[in-house]
Amino acid sequence: LFFSLSGCPRATFAGKKGKLSGDEILNTKFKTSDVLENDEEIKQLNKEISELNESNSEMEAAMVKLQSQISTMEKNLKNIEEENKIIEEQNEALFLELSGLSQALIQSLANIRLPHM
């Protein structure tokens, strides 16, 4: 049996139990350091993930807005094309009418007899 300086065998046992070797102390420090580094890395990764999620949300909102603008522009283009088609049909009808009037005028002028002077 070993006794502490006070002579108490329990104190000797507690002292031996509580003491760590140099290697054990270093391993404990490295483990703590690794845990802290991993914790910091995890925090950094979580921050980056949050930033990416926010960026993705902003991009998705921008894409929805652009899609809406594209749809509106496509509808406007379709309306303009329909209006242009109607105008072309009206122009064609007016051209045919003008052509008919022009032929009628030419025939009327051909039938006019001018007096001889």
C-alpha positions as CSV (number, residue, x, y, z in Angstrom):
1,L,0.0,0.0,0.0
2,F,1.2,3.5,-0.8
3,F,0.4,6.4,1.4
4,S,0.2,10.1,0.5
5,L,2.2,12.6,2.4
6,S,-0.7,12.9,4.7
7,G,-0.6,9.2,5.2
8,C,-4.1,8.6,3.7
9,P,-4.2,5.7,1.3
10,R,-7.2,7.1,-0.5
11,A,-5.5,10.4,-1.3
12,T,-2.6,8.4,-2.9
13,F,-5.1,6.4,-5.1
14,A,-7.0,9.6,-6.1
15,G,-3.8,11.3,-7.0
16,K,-2.6,8.5,-9.2
17,K,-6.1,8.2,-10.8
18,G,-6.2,12.0,-11.5
19,K,-2.7,12.3,-13.1
20,L,-2.4,11.9,-16.9
21,S,0.8,11.1,-18.7
22,G,2.3,13.6,-21.2
23,D,1.0,11.6,-24.2
24,E,-2.5,11.5,-22.7
25,I,-2.5,15.3,-22.2
26,L,-1.3,15.9,-25.7
27,N,-3.9,13.5,-27.2
28,T,-6.6,15.2,-25.2
29,K,-5.5,18.7,-26.5
30,F,-5.3,17.4,-30.1
31,K,-8.8,15.9,-29.8
32,T,-10.2,19.1,-28.3
33,S,-8.4,21.1,-31.1
34,D,-9.8,18.7,-33.7
35,V,-13.3,19.1,-32.3
36,L,-13.0,22.9,-32.3
37,E,-11.6,22.9,-35.9
38,N,-14.4,20.5,-37.0
39,D,-17.0,22.7,-35.2
40,E,-15.6,25.8,-37.0
41,E,-15.6,24.0,-40.3
42,I,-19.2,22.9,-39.8
43,K,-20.2,26.4,-38.9
44,Q,-18.5,27.7,-42.0
45,L,-20.1,25.1,-44.2
46,N,-23.5,25.8,-42.6
47,K,-23.0,29.5,-43.3
48,E,-22.0,28.8,-46.9
49,I,-25.1,26.5,-47.3
50,S,-27.3,29.3,-46.0
51,E,-25.8,31.8,-48.4
52,L,-26.2,29.4,-51.3
53,N,-29.8,28.7,-50.4
54,E,-30.5,32.4,-50.2
55,S,-28.8,33.0,-53.5
56,N,-30.7,30.1,-55.1
57,S,-34.0,31.6,-53.7
58,E,-33.1,35.0,-55.2
59,M,-32.2,33.3,-58.6
60,E,-35.4,31.3,-58.6
61,A,-37.4,34.5,-57.9
62,A,-35.6,36.2,-60.7
63,M,-36.3,33.3,-63.1
64,V,-40.0,33.4,-62.2
65,K,-40.0,37.1,-62.9
66,L,-38.2,36.6,-66.2
67,Q,-40.6,33.8,-67.2
68,S,-43.5,36.1,-66.5
69,Q,-42.0,38.9,-68.6
70,I,-41.3,36.4,-71.4
71,S,-44.9,35.2,-71.3
72,T,-46.2,38.7,-71.4
73,M,-43.9,39.6,-74.3
74,E,-45.0,36.4,-76.2
75,K,-48.7,37.4,-75.7
76,N,-48.0,40.9,-76.9
77,L,-46.1,39.6,-80.0
78,K,-49.0,37.2,-80.8
79,N,-51.5,40.1,-80.5
80,I,-49.3,42.3,-82.7
81,E,-49.0,39.5,-85.3
82,E,-52.8,39.1,-85.4
83,E,-53.2,42.9,-85.8
84,N,-50.7,42.9,-88.6
85,K,-52.5,40.1,-90.3
86,I,-55.8,42.1,-90.1
87,I,-54.0,45.2,-91.5
88,E,-52.5,43.2,-94.3
89,E,-55.9,41.8,-95.2
90,Q,-57.4,45.3,-95.1
91,N,-54.5,46.6,-97.3
92,E,-55.1,43.8,-99.8
93,A,-58.8,44.6,-100.0
94,L,-58.0,48.3,-100.4
95,F,-55.5,47.6,-103.1
96,L,-58.1,45.4,-105.0
97,E,-60.6,48.2,-104.6
98,L,-58.1,50.8,-105.9
99,S,-57.2,48.6,-108.8
100,G,-60.8,48.2,-109.7
101,L,-61.4,52.0,-109.5
102,S,-58.3,52.6,-111.5
103,Q,-59.5,50.3,-114.3
104,A,-62.9,52.0,-114.2
105,L,-61.3,55.4,-114.5
106,I,-59.2,54.3,-117.4
107,Q,-62.3,52.9,-119.2
108,S,-64.2,56.1,-118.5
109,L,-61.4,58.3,-119.9
110,A,-61.1,56.0,-123.0
111,N,-64.8,56.6,-123.7
112,I,-64.6,60.4,-123.6
113,R,-64.5,62.0,-126.9
114,L,-62.9,65.4,-127.1
115,P,-64.2,67.9,-129.6
116,H,-61.9,68.5,-132.5
117,M,-60.5,72.0,-132.7
